[in-house]
Amino acid sequence: MFSACVENVESPYDVPEGAAVYVPVYLPEESALQISTGPSMPIENPGKIFLYQDFLMVNIPGQGFHVIDNANPAAPQPLFFINVPGSRDVAIKDGYIYADNYADIVVFTIDENREVQVIKRLKDIMNNQLYPPFRDVYFECVDPSKGIVVDWVISDNKQVSCYRP
């Protein structure tokens, strides 16, 4: 089932009393799509755990994933963190690591020197927050020229042109 919204650009909606109104939070595309490797850090709010070669990977939804040396399973050693903004999930198949990066899918490998290599970026594969993740809400329509939507916040704006039934 497709999720949709109704845009009314000629005449903004009169938002009913007590109804929540959401506005998008934007991040410039160059920041949102920047993949980087950083030092290992404490694991907080982990998602899925994956095995890849001698590595253990721990997904941190919205942020990226930890890479841990698991050559000796009795004494795993944290190596580094791969920062993938907006990532909700990671998958591994045939030696490739796949992670979503907002609307894109990024394909990685880790070479024998433990260097992360971005192999490919598949643009606009995923649905990127074109509307709030709630039903029966009024919201400010997304303006792609402002960047990538990374969140939605409640606003006191009562004149908006979009509604999600």
C-alpha positions in Angstrom: 0.0 0.0 0.0 1.3 3.4 -1.0 1.4 6.3 1.5 0.4 9.6 0.1 -0.1 13.2 0.9 -2.4 15.8 -0.4 -0.8 19.1 -1.5 -3.0 22.2 -1.7 -0.8 25.0 -3.0 -3.5 27.4 -4.1 -5.1 27.7 -0.7 -3.3 26.5 2.4 -5.2 24.3 4.8 -6.9 25.8 7.8 -5.4 23.5 10.5 -8.1 22.4 13.0 -7.6 23.5 16.6 -5.3 21.1 18.5 -4.0 19.4 15.3 -0.3 18.9 15.2 1.6 20.6 12.4 5.0 19.3 11.4 7.9 21.0 9.6 10.9 19.2 8.0 14.4 19.6 9.4 16.9 19.8 6.6 20.6 18.9 6.3 22.6 20.1 3.3 23.0 17.2 0.8 26.8 17.3 1.0 26.7 16.7 4.8 23.9 14.2 4.8 25.6 12.0 2.2 29.1 12.2 3.7 30.4 8.7 4.6 33.3 8.7 7.0 35.3 6.3 9.2 36.0 7.3 12.8 37.4 5.8 15.9 35.6 3.1 17.8 33.2 4.4 20.5 30.9 2.9 23.1 28.0 1.1 21.6 24.7 2.7 22.4 21.2 1.8 21.1 22.4 -1.0 18.9 20.4 -2.5 16.0 21.3 -5.7 14.1 24.6 -7.6 14.5 26.3 -9.1 11.5 29.2 -11.3 10.8 31.5 -10.5 7.9 34.8 -12.4 7.4 36.6 -11.9 10.7 34.5 -8.8 11.6 31.5 -8.3 13.8 29.4 -5.4 12.7 26.8 -3.6 14.9 24.3 -1.4 13.3 23.4 1.9 15.1 20.2 3.0 13.4 20.4 6.5 12.1 24.1 6.7 12.5 26.1 3.9 10.8 27.8 0.8 12.2 30.6 -0.4 14.4 33.3 -2.7 13.0 34.8 -5.1 15.5 37.7 -7.6 14.9 36.3 -10.9 15.8 39.2 -13.1 14.7 39.3 -14.3 18.3 35.7 -14.6 19.3 36.7 -14.9 23.0 38.3 -11.4 22.8 36.6 -9.2 20.2 38.5 -5.9 19.6 36.7 -2.7 18.5 38.3 -1.3 15.4 36.3 1.7 14.1 32.9 3.2 13.3 31.6 3.8 9.8 29.4 6.9 9.9 26.5 6.6 7.5 24.0 9.4 8.3 20.4 8.3 8.2 21.2 4.6 7.9 18.4 2.4 9.3 19.8 -0.9 8.2 22.8 -2.8 7.0 23.0 -6.0 5.0 25.9 -8.2 3.8 26.0 -10.4 0.8 28.8 -12.0 -1.3 31.5 -9.9 0.4 29.7 -6.5 0.0 28.2 -4.4 2.7 25.0 -2.5 1.9 23.7 0.4 3.9 21.0 3.0 3.3 22.1 6.6 3.4 18.8 8.5 3.5 17.4 7.8 -0.1 20.6 6.2 -1.4 22.1 2.7 -1.0 25.8 2.7 -0.5 27.9 -0.4 -1.2 31.2 -1.0 0.8 34.0 -3.4 1.2 36.7 -3.7 3.9 40.0 -4.6 2.3 42.8 -6.7 3.8 44.3 -3.5 5.3 41.0 -2.8 7.1 40.4 0.2 4.9 36.7 0.9 4.0 36.1 1.2 0.3 32.9 2.7 -1.0 32.3 0.8 -4.2 29.1 2.3 -5.4 26.2 4.7 -4.5 22.8 3.9 -5.9 20.9 7.2 -5.9 17.3 7.7 -4.8 16.5 4.0 -4.2 14.8 4.5 -0.9 11.8 6.7 0.0 13.3 9.7 1.8 10.9 11.3 4.3 8.7 13.2 1.9 6.2 13.5 4.7 6.0 12.9 8.5 5.9 9.3 9.6 2.4 9.8 11.0 -1.1 9.7 9.7 -3.7 12.4 9.8 -1.2 15.2 10.0 -0.7 18.6 8.5 2.8 19.6 7.5 5.0 22.0 5.6 5.6 20.5 2.1 9.2 19.4 1.5 11.4 21.7 -0.5 14.3 19.6 -2.0 16.3 22.8 -2.7 16.8 23.1 1.1 18.6 19.8 1.4 17.7 16.3 2.6 14.9 15.9 5.2 16.5 14.3 8.3 13.7 14.8 10.8 10.2 16.3 11.4 9.4 18.6 14.3 6.1 20.1 15.6 5.6 23.7 14.7 3.1 26.4 15.6 2.6 27.2 11.9 -1.1 27.0 11.2 -1.0 27.7 7.5 0.5 24.7 5.6 -0.1 23.3 2.1 0.3 19.6 2.8 -1.8 17.0 4.6 -1.3 13.2 5.1 -4.6 11.4 5.6 
